[in-house]
């Protein structure tokens, strides 16, 4: 099966995620939040903001709706602004700012996700400037020369302004619901966008009809070069 660029990135990142092959900085960051590592907090002890700050690597906290507790993933690779986040169990999530564009090792892989521009998840902008519609296309594994692609038209609906705390860091933002419809069905997403910049600090994003939704919090955003 021909893999997309994003799928190739996922495979490459996974291949590099051995105990010996990880970038030392990334390996140390994973150790800081990996509950199975000797230097991690005692079982049951929560990960702290101090640990994240000490690791000093972009970090997300992710939880599938079917999971009881979230998993921390740290930035392990950058391919033209597409950041691959890796967990201590070598699960991978690829993001472009707050847009999920690929996953591996979570159950059912998302090979790639694309959207029309401007997409406020991929390019932060004040909520007042968000477009009325965004078209999203998702590629899933299939027994064919290319993956199975599903396309949806998505509209945004602004919600209330509220406060949210993500690992001891307070944020003030606006809730934005996203309603998506396509030939194969429909789904909803929910985002928490910064009141000033529109950066999405938390998103409940769809990974496909089999995987469902994932709840992602941006604990420490990626601020390095986009390439």
N, C-alpha and C positions, 0 to 999 in steps of 0.2 A: 504494500500500500504506500503510495506517495505521501510523504509527510509535508505539512506546511512549514513555513519558516519558524513559526512559534512552536510547533510540535518538535522540530529539530532542536530548538533552543532548550526545550524541556528535557529531551533525552540527553543533550550535552551536559546540562547542569546536573542531572541525576548521575551521569557517569562520573562526574567530578566530585560527587558527594561521598567519598570514602573517608575513613578515619585518617588516612595518610594524605589524601589528595585535596582536602579542603584548604582554602586560603586560611592561614593562621588566624587572621582577624575574625573571619566568619566563624571558624571553629570555636574560638574563644567566646564569641557572642552567643552561639548555640549552647555552649556549655553553661553560660550564665542563666539561661532559661530552660535548659533541658532537665526535667525532673529525674532522669535516669543517670545523670552525671554525678560523680563523687563530690564535686564542688558546689552542686546545686543545693537549695534549701532542703531541709528535712521534709520527708513526705507529708503532704498536706499543707505545707507552708506556701503562701501565695508568692508569685513573682512580684517584685517591687519596682517602683519607678527608679530607685537608686541603682538597681541591677541593670536596668535598661540604659540609664545614663552612663554607667560604668562601661558597659559593652560598647556604647557609642556607634551602633550600627542600626540603620533603618529597620524598624520592627513593626509587624502587624500581629494582631490577635484574631484568630479565625475559629469559627465554630459552625459546623453543619447543624441544621435544625434537628437532626436525629441524634446529635451528640449531647452529652450531659455537661461537658466542660470544654472551654476553648483551648486552642493550641497556639503557642507563640512561634512565629516564623521570622527569620531575619534575612536581609538582602544578601544574596549570594552571587548574583550576576546582573549585568546591565547590558542590554543589547538595543542600542538606539532609543533609550527611554523606556524600554520594556524591562521591568525589574523582576527578577526571579527570586522569590522568597522561599527559604528552605526551613523545615522543622528539624528537630532532633531525630525524628523518625524518617527523615528524608522525603517527607511529603513536600510537594512544590505547588506554589501559586504564582502565576505571572500577572503583573499588574502594570498598567500605564496610569500613573497617579492613583486614582481610586477606581479605575475600570478594571475588572477582572478579565484577562484576555486568554487565560489558559490554566489548566490544572493537571497534576499528575499525582497518583498515589492516594487520592481521597476516596476512591471507590469506582467512579465512572469518570473517565478523563474528558476534559473539554480541550479539544485540540487547538482551537482558536476562537476568538470573538472579535468582530469588527463592528464599526459604527460609522454613520455619516458624521460629517463635521458641520458645526461645532458640537462636540459631545462634552457637556460640563463635567462628566466623570473623568475624562481623559485630559481635558484642558480646563482648569478651574476658572470660574468667572462668577461674578455676583449673581445671586439667584434671580434678580430682576432682569438679567440678560440671558437667562437660559432659553433655548429655542422652544417653540411649541411642540415640535416633533423631532424624534431621532429614530433612524432605522437601524436595527441591530441584527447582525447575522452571526450565527453560531455554527461551528463545525465539530461534529462528533465522529468517533470511529465508526467505520462501516466496511463491509466486505465488497469494496469497489475501488477503482483507481483513485478516487478522491473520497474524502469523508462525506458524511451526511450533513447537509447544510440546511438550517432552518432560519427563516427571516421573519422579523416582526417590526411593526410600526409602534413606536412607544411615545406616549404623551406624558407630560409632567403636570402635577397638581400641587401647588404650594400648600403647606400646612402651618401649624403654629410655630412661633419662636419659643425656644426653650433652652435650658441649660443642660449640659451633659458632661459627666466626668469620665475620662478614659484613663485608667490606671493613675489616679491621683492628679490628673491634669484636667482642669475645668475648661470647657468650651461653651461658647454661646453661638447658637445657630438656628437654622430653620429646617423643619422637617419637610421633605418633598417626596410625595408618592409618585411612582412611575407605573403606568398601566400599558402593557404590551399585548398586541394582538397580531396573529398571523394565520396562515392557512392551516397550520398544525395545532393551533390552540392559543391559549393566552396565559399570562402570568403577571404578577405584580412585584415590583421592587420598592424599597424604601431607603431614602438617603437622609443623612444629617449633614447639612452644608453650613460652613462657617458664615456667620452673618455679614462679615466684612468682605471676605475674599471669594466665598462660594466653594472653597476647598471642602471636599466631602471627607469628613473625619470618620464617618461610620456608614456602612452600606449593607443592606440586605439584598444580595445579588443572586440572580438565577444562574445555575450551572447546567441546566438541561432537564429534560423530562424525567430522567432516571435519578439524577443526583439531587435535584431540587434546589433549595436556597442555602446560601452560606452567609453568615453574619461576620463581617470584617470590620475591625476597628484599626485605624492608623495610630499606633502607639507612638512611634517616632518616624516622621515622614522622611522619605529619601530627598536629600538636598544636594546631591552631587551633580556632576555633569550629566546631561541627558544622553550622552553617547559614551 
